[in-house]
Amino acid sequence: MYIMSFVAAVPTDQKDAYLAHCKAAAEIFKSHGALRVVEVWGDMVPEGETTSYGRAVNVKEGETVVTGWQEWPDKATCDANMEKAMSDPRLGAMGEMPFDAARLIYGGFETLVDI
């Protein structure tokens, strides 16, 4: 299993728009080989003194930290299909993302433990 993960800050009043965006994007990523797409809305995300989720994405007043991940069968499948998914015309047709993508952080992760 290979995981692509992200953290972003979403305007709290845009939760419904974000949810719609997530559902549509999830179907696109799944059509390109992702096994599972999970998006979670921050509920208990404390601000740290040195670092935190909020600091990582420069969360502002009126925003909520979100995180999520895409589960892929392996890194090779992710690498072969991520660019295809990102350039899928259906993704572009969704319009502007309901958050500031410049503050989104993401990365790919190899599985160490899966119990």
Order of alpha helices (4+ residues) and beta strands (2+ residues): beta-alpha-beta-alpha-beta-alpha-alpha-beta
